[in-house]
Amino acid sequence: MMKLKQSLKNSIKLALLLSLLSLCLSCQNTKSTSGPAQDPQHLFLKSFNNTLKLKTPLYANAKMANTTLWVYVATDEEILTLDRKQSQGKEDEKKETIFLQLKGDYSGNFQFYYDIFRLKDLPPTSFKEEAASKGINEGYTNLTHDILQKAFVSLMDLVYSTDAKNLKFFVVSIADIKKGIEIKTIINRSDLEKLMVNIITSEQFYGTRTIYKEKGDETITGDKTGKHLDYKEIVLENFIVELTAQKARQEFAKLKDEEKTNQKIQGIILKNIYEFTKIYEFDNFYAVEMTDIASNNKESMSKYELTEKFKDSGL
């Protein structure tokens, strides 16, 4: 099994996903033929199943949620390699680690809630954190990379179809229905199109403009059709919130312990929300609010102040 240190996990994941690019970009000149209108989910499944050459049985399904196409691929095989670290000493000799919990929301303004704390064990609030708290590192298996590769090929083919012109987001969910583990990838259609014509780089697309989530839940076990999923439409403002939180967590993890302060995480949040609202030309907000969960202290910066702070930063 591949051993992944938690602090390097995102960069390794990026490097692995970049290996998909050469095959995906080969689709950019392929356009769908004319004919009767077809539902985007049927077009995707036709392309996906036609390119699938795997020996492992897969259960593929797709469903529309207004302007979002959800893709679900279930398998009985492992989609994550789970590797337990060897104990480095007695439990009471474990080094304390600084952790960050960060969540966001949008309700006219952008709102972020964070908690910075020192613990010897990470409280399990998600599958990823639960695995980390037990000394387990995870990485994508070869099967996961194969499924993602073929899904991205089919999505790139789909964006050329006039039958899919109203799609704005794609969600690709891969599930290990034996162990109850799920990997979810959320993609912005406009970013995918820009990648295909080299307006943005693969590093930008895979590294900062794609959302990655991992989850473990008993409702995933045995689910061949994706009935456990909450098929909601992905909207731009919530996509920006999740991208900002994801990138902020990545940047926080790379800091030295003495740099992991409230002021630092607030600065990281503000920098990233400014960057993503500029990238996606999203202007429908008045302020960014940040709340320290431990103290309930709230800091706020107006959209005007945010622009003034970063307008000369080159972001």
Residue, then its C-alpha position, 0 to 999 in steps of 0.5 A: m500500500m502507498k503511504l501518504k503523509q497527511s500534509l502531502k496528501n493533496s499534492i500527491k492526489l493532484a499529481l496522480l490526477l494530472s496523469l489523466l490529462s493526456l487521455c482526457l484532452s484527446c476528446q476535445n475535438t470530438k463532437s456529438t453527431s446530430g440526431p434526436a435529442q437525448d438526456p445528458q445522463h443517457l449520453f454520458l452513460k452511453s459514452f462511459n459504458n462504451t469506453l469501459k474496458l475493466k474486468t471489475p464489475l461496475y454499477a454506473n448510474a446518472k441523474m440530473a438535478n436541474t443544471t447539475l449532472w450526478v454520476y454514480v459508479a459503484t464497485d465491490e472493490e477497494i477505491l482507497t488504500l488504507d494504511r495504518k501507521q506504526s505506533q511511535g511510542k506510548e500513547d501519552e508520548k504522542k506529540e500534540t498537533i494543531f488541527l483546523q476545522l473549517k466550514g462555510d456557508y452563503s446566505g447573501n454574505f459569505q460566512f465561515y466558521y473555524d476552530i483551531f485546537r491542539l490535540k493528540d488525537l483528531p476528533p472524528t467529524s468526517f471519514k477522513e478525520e476519523a481515519a487520520s485520528k486512528g493513524i490511517n493514511e489513504g490514497y486512491t487505488n488504480l481502479t479509482h484512477d481508471i474510473l475517474q479517467k473514463a468519467f472525465v473522458s465522457l464528460m469532456d465528450l458530453v460538453y460538446s453536445t447541444d443536448a447538454k448545453n444547460l449543464k453547469f456542474f458535474v458530480v462524480s461519485i465513486a463508491d466502495i459498496k462493500k466497505g461503505i466508502e465514497i469519493k466525490t468530485i465536483i467539477n465546474r463545466s466552464d472550468l472543464e471547457k477552459l481546460m480543454v482549450n488550454i485557457i487554464t492549466s491542468e494544475q489550476f483545474y485539478g489543484t484549485r478548481t475541483i472539489y474533492k470529498e471522501k466519506g464513510d457511511e453505512t448507507i453506502t454499503g450495498d447501494k448499487t444505484g446511488k439511492h443514498l445520495d442527495y441529488k441537489e443542484i450545485v450552485l456557483e456561490n456554494f461551489i465558491v464557498e467549498l473551494t475556498a474552505q478546501k484551499a484554506r485547509q490545504e494552505f493552513a496544513k502547510l504552515k509552521d505550528e507557530e504560524k497557525t493563528n486566528q489571524k493567519i487563517q482569517g487572512i487565508i480565507l479572505k485571500n481565497i474568497y477574493e480570488f475565487t469571486k474574481i475568477y468566477e465573476f461572482d459579485n452578489f455579496y456584501a461581506v465576508e464573515m468569519t467566526d471563531i467557534a471556540s470564542n464565538n468572536k466574529e470578524s467581518m470585511s465588506k466587499y469594498e474592503l476586500t477589494e481594496k485589500f487585495k486589488d494590487s496583490g496580483l490575484 
